[in-house]
Amino acid sequence: VSEEYKSAPETLYLTVYLIDMFLSQHCIEWQKLQLLGVTCMLIASKYEEICAPAIEEFCFITGSTYSKSEVVKMEGQVLNDLNFQLIKTQTESIH
């Protein structure tokens, strides 16, 4: 997905970081892992990319398995659960 949309490497790194942080706090059904993945990529794209793909693009790449409203709902959950902390601060990464 990252290659198809020609995303910056930082977008992929942030996506993986967000997935890892979310899963360190929650157990989710394996059926929802794809939803979590595309949602974290959406968040990372909004943060890292100049022109992030639209939510509909992320729904499309899942084969329309998830609706726009499901992605938006998961986006809110991820951001709230991570307290909108998308990156580690310098002092956090030292410890």
C-alpha positions in Angstrom: 0.0 0.0 0.0 2.8 2.4 0.9 4.6 1.8 -2.4 1.4 2.1 -4.4 0.6 5.5 -3.0 4.3 6.5 -3.1 4.3 7.4 0.5 7.4 8.7 2.3 9.3 6.1 4.3 8.4 8.2 7.4 4.7 7.5 6.8 5.3 3.7 6.9 7.5 4.1 10.1 4.8 6.2 11.8 2.1 3.7 10.7 3.9 0.8 12.3 4.6 2.9 15.4 0.9 3.8 15.8 -0.2 0.1 15.3 2.4 -1.0 17.9 1.4 1.6 20.4 -2.3 0.8 20.0 -1.8 -2.9 20.2 0.3 -2.5 23.3 -2.8 -1.1 25.0 -5.5 -3.2 23.4 -6.3 -6.7 22.3 -8.4 -6.6 19.1 -10.0 -9.2 17.0 -7.8 -10.4 14.2 -10.6 -9.4 11.8 -10.1 -5.8 12.8 -6.3 -5.7 12.2 -6.8 -4.6 8.6 -9.0 -1.8 9.8 -6.4 -0.7 12.4 -3.7 -0.9 9.8 -5.4 1.3 7.2 -6.6 3.7 9.9 -3.0 4.1 11.2 -1.8 4.6 7.7 -4.5 7.3 7.2 -3.3 9.1 10.4 0.3 8.8 9.4 -0.4 10.1 5.9 -2.2 13.1 7.3 0.8 13.8 9.5 3.7 13.1 7.1 2.4 13.6 3.5 1.8 16.9 1.7 -1.2 15.4 -0.1 -2.7 12.5 1.9 -5.0 10.1 0.2 -8.7 10.5 1.0 -10.4 8.2 3.5 -12.3 6.7 0.5 -9.0 5.5 -1.0 -8.2 3.6 2.2 -11.6 2.0 2.2 -11.0 1.0 -1.5 -7.7 -0.6 -0.7 -9.5 -2.9 1.8 -11.8 -4.1 -1.0 -14.5 -2.0 0.6 -14.4 -4.3 3.6 -14.8 -1.2 5.8 -16.9 1.9 5.3 -15.8 5.5 5.7 -17.7 5.7 9.0 -15.9 2.7 10.4 -12.5 4.1 9.5 -13.4 7.5 10.9 -14.6 5.8 14.1 -11.4 3.8 14.4 -9.4 7.0 13.7 -11.0 8.7 16.7 -10.4 5.7 18.9 -6.7 5.4 17.9 -6.1 9.2 18.4 -8.0 9.3 21.7 -6.3 6.2 23.1 -2.9 7.6 22.2 -3.8 11.0 23.6 -3.0 12.4 20.2 0.7 11.6 20.8 1.7 10.6 17.3 5.4 10.7 18.0 7.7 10.2 21.0 9.3 13.3 22.4 13.1 13.3 22.6 13.1 12.8 26.4 10.8 9.8 26.1 13.1 8.0 23.6 16.1 8.5 25.9 14.6 6.5 28.8 
